[in-house]
Amino acid sequence: MAEHADDPKHLDLGRLLDQKKVSFELKSPETPDEIRSRLKLVEIEAEHKLRTEEAEDTHKRRINMIVHIFVMAIVAVAFLASAYIAVAGDPKTGLPDKAMGIITAIVAGGVGFMTGKVSK
């Protein structure tokens, strides 16, 4: 208490009141069983919140994986179709050149993804 002696915001009732005439008793309105029960409830709520966050994170990862697989399947189909058109297509139609452009874009995107930086 000596550390607050010079603090003007600190009020020491023990120094202001005559301890022979006034006594203070600090009691909680809750019984010890109620306090334990409330603490147990707080622990249960904290655990529930943690489990909910874990479930949400798992769900987000699962959704990201599904989207990733779906996009990769579309890119694979586009690549295979373009490769087929580039090899077996009639050069007079100009489709093989366009197919090679798609293949180049897919390869460049893949290389850029593998070697690029993530910026936030």
N, C-alpha and C positions, 0 to 999 in steps of 0.2 A: 504494500500500500504506500510505501514511502516514495515509490516512483511517480505517483499521482499527486503528491503533496503540493507541488507548485502549479499544477494544472488548474486553471480557473473553471474549466468545464466539469471537473470531478468534484462530486459532493460526497463527503464521508459522513453519513448519518451517525455513525458511532461516536464521532467527536462532537457532534452538535447536541445530541440528546444525553440526558443523564441515564446511564445504564441501570441505575437502581430503581428508576421510576418507569422506564419503558423497556419492553423486551419484544424482540421480533422472532417469529418462527416462519420458516420458509417451507411450505408444504405443496405438494403437487395435488391437483384435484383428482388425479387418476390413481387407482390402486396399482401396485406392482404387477398384478396379473393383466390389467388393462394396458399398461406400458409395454409389457412383453408381447401382448397380442397385437398392439399397434406396430411394434417393431417387426414382428413376424409378417404382418400384412405389407409393410414397406419392402421387406426382403422379397416377398412373393411378387409384388408389383415390379420390382427392379429385375427379377429373373424373367418375368413375363416379357418385359420390354426388351431385354437382351435376346430372348428367343425369337421375338417378332423381328428384330433387326437382322438376326442371322437368317431367318426364313426369307425376308425381303432380299437380302444380298444373294442368297442361293437362287431365288427366282430371277433376279436381274442377270446373274451369270448364265442361267439356263436360257433366257430369252436372247441374250447376246450370242450365245453359241448357236442357237437355232437360226438367227438372222445371218450369222457368219456362214453357216453351212448352206443356207438357201442362196446367198449371193455367190458363194464359190461354185455351187452347182450351175447357176445361170452363166457364170463366166466360163466354166468348163464346157458347157453346151455351145456357147458362142465360139469358143476357141476351136472346138472339134468341127463345128459346121463351117467355120471359116477355113480351116485347114483342108477340109474335103473340097470346098469350092475352089480354093487356091490350086489344089492338085488336079481335080477332075473337071473343073469348069472350062467352058469354052472361052479362050482368050479374046475372041472377037466381041463378046458382050461387055467386057470391062469388069465383070464380077470378080475375077481372080485378083485384080489390082485392089479392089475395094476390100476383099477378104484379107489380103496381105496387110492393108492398112489397119484393119481390126486386130489382126494378130500382133502387129507392131504395137498398137495401143495397149493391148492386154499385157504383152511382155514388158513394155516400158512402165506401165502401172505397177506390175508386180515387182520389178526392180526398184522402182521408186518407193514402194511400200517397205521393201526389205531393207533398204539403205537410208531411207529418209529419217528426219528428226521429228519427234512429236513436239508440237508447240501448243501451249495452252494460253 
